[in-house]
Amino acid sequence: MTKKRKIAVCVWLMLAVAFSMWLGFTVHGQRDSTYTQEQHIARISKRVEKRYMGEGSKYTDFKVYPLYNQNDCFSYYCLVEFEPYGYMYVEIRDVNWARVLGLYGMYSKDSTSKDPTIEWVRYKIDESGKEFYYEMDETGKPIEYSVSHFKAAGIKNETRYVLRVGKRHMYIPAVKRGDKYLNLISMEEFVYGTQLSEDNHACVGLSVPPHKEFDL
């Protein structure tokens, strides 16, 4: 390779990297608005069908629900509920330089396992924020759920919410009850406000590492 050719290749590579970085930082923090909410749900459904509903699957059906924030806007999280049990939360990723470079995809799930079920227990926190009270069975062991917070509470034809509290990726799965919300982990009603934190309200972490292994 001639010296001029080497220089040309180096310049091209530098420009390509610079363009990718510029594009990434230019759109950083923006959600992908190329698709409508309905299209996102359809795209998630197609991926779930391919990955989890093949021959020999233990799931008989599934449904994808959009999740909303305190402003009644699409939160860019969706819930996948399987039948007869199982669930997972899916985050629609920001458009940023990492996605532009293909380090991960648009849809990330909260589990790397082939079985998306993450078991959880109901709990309450006292006013001091120090005492936790768990829902127990007759033997004194915490009751574990393998269905979503919404399905466990018998939620059907209601708007489903995930309300951010405290740290960036801590959320309360909830439904509205008048001018309040019902926390579907503690089953307590509360008024949403900026003072809420994971120290005084039962919540769930929806942090999904930006990595291809979490791609749906």
N, C-alpha and C positions, 0 to 999 in steps of 0.2 A: 504494500500500500504506500503510495507516494505521500510526501510530507503534506502537500496541499489537501490530499484526500483525507488524511488523518485530522487535519485542522477542521475541514468541512464537517466531518462526522462529529467531532467534539462540539463544535458550535451548534450543530443540529440537536445533539443530545441536551446541551445546556438550555437551548430554547424550548425544547419539549418539556423539560423539568420545570423551567420557569413558568411556562404556560399552564402546566398542571397545577402548580402551586398558586398561581394567580387565580385560576378558575376555582380552585378549592376554597381559597380564602374569600373570594368574591361572594360565593354562595353559602359560605359557612353559616350555620344556624338557621338555614331556611328549610322548611319541610318541602317534600316533593309535591308540588301542586300540579304536576302533569296529569294526575289522575284524580277523579272525584272520589268521594267517600265510598260510593257504591262500587267503583272500579277497583279501589284498594281491597274491598271485601271480596270481590270476585277473584282477584289475583291471589289473595291469601288462601281462599277456598281451593283454588286450583293446585296450589303447592301442598296444602294439607291432604287433599285427595291423593296426590301422587306419592307422598311420603308415608302416610299413615293408614290409608284405606285399601291397600293392596290385598292380594290373596293371602288368607291366613291371618288377617288382622283381627285383633280382639275387639276392635271397635265396630259397631254396627251402623253408626251415623255420626254426624257432627253438624254444628252450626257456628257461624262466625258473627259476633256481635260488636258493633262499634261502641267505644267507651268515651264518655264526655267529661269535660272539666267543670269547674264551678260556674263558668260563664255560659254553660250549655253549648259549648263548642266542641267539635270533634277533638279529642285529646291526642290523636295519632297513636293511640293504643287500641288494640282489638283483643277480644276474648274468644278463644276457641273452646267450645264445650263439646265433648265427645259423649257418645252413648255406648254402653250403659254408665260409664264413669270416665274420668280423666278430663283434663283441661290444660290450657296454657295461655299465657299472655304473649302477645306479639307487638313489638314496637316498630313503627314506621320510622326509619332512620332519617336524620338530617342529611341534606346534600352538603358534603364538604370534601376536602381534598382527598381524604382516605377512601371515600366512596368513589370519587372520580378515578383514583388509581386502582380501584378494584380490590381493596383490602377487605371489604365486606359488602354485603348486599343491602337492598332496600328494606327487607323484612328480617327482623331478628327475634328469636323466641327465647323465653326465659329458661331454657334447658337444652343441654347438648345430648340428652338421652333419647333413645328411640321411644321410650315411654315418657310422654310429656307430663305425666301426673306428678305434682309436687304436693305431698301431704302436708296438711296444716292443722292447727288447733285454734279454737276460740279462746280468747283471753281478755281480761280487763286490767286496767291499771288504776290504782287508788289515787287520790288527790295529791299525795306526796310524790307520786311518780316512782316510788320504791317497791311497792308491793304488787305482784302480779297474781291474778286469780284465773286459773284455767278451768275450762269445762271438763268435768270428770265423769267417768262411767261408774257403775255400781261397785267396781273393784278399786276405785280410787286412782285409776290411770287416766291421763288426758285422752279425750276422744279425738281421733284423727280422721280428717275428711279427705277423700280422694276425688271429690267433685269441686267445682269452683265455689267461691264465696257466695255467688249469686244463686247458683243451683241449690246449695245447702240451705239457703234461706227461703227457698221456694219462689224466687223472683221469676216472673214470666213476662208479661207484657208491660214492662216498665223501662224507663230510660236507665241505663247502667252508667254509673260514674266511677272514675278513679280520681280522687282529690289529693293533690300534692300537699305534703306536710313536711316541715323541717327541711331535712337534707333533700337534695335534688331528686333522688329516685325513691323516696318513701311516699307511699300512697295509701289512702283509705278507700277500699271498695265500698260503694254506698249507693243508696237510692234515696229519693226525696220523700219526706214525710211532712207535708205542709211547708212551713218556712224553715224546716230543719232537715237534716240528713240522718239516715240510719246507717251506722257503722256495721257492716256485715261480718266483722270479725268479733267485736265485743257485743254486738246487738244493742248498742246504746244510741240514743238520739243525741245530736249535737248541732251546734251552729257553726258553720264554716267561717274561719277567720285566719288572719296571718299569724295569730299567736299559737296556732296548733303546732305540735311537734310530736315526734315519735316517742318522746319521754312521757307524754300524758295521754296519748291516744293509740289504741291498737292499730297497727298498719302493716303493710306488706312491702318488701323491697322489690322494685321492678327494674333494677339496674341490670342491663344486659351488656356484657363486655363487647366492645367493637372488634369482633373477630369472625372470620368465616365459619368457624365451627358452630356458631350460634345462628347462622343463616337458616331461614326456613326453606 
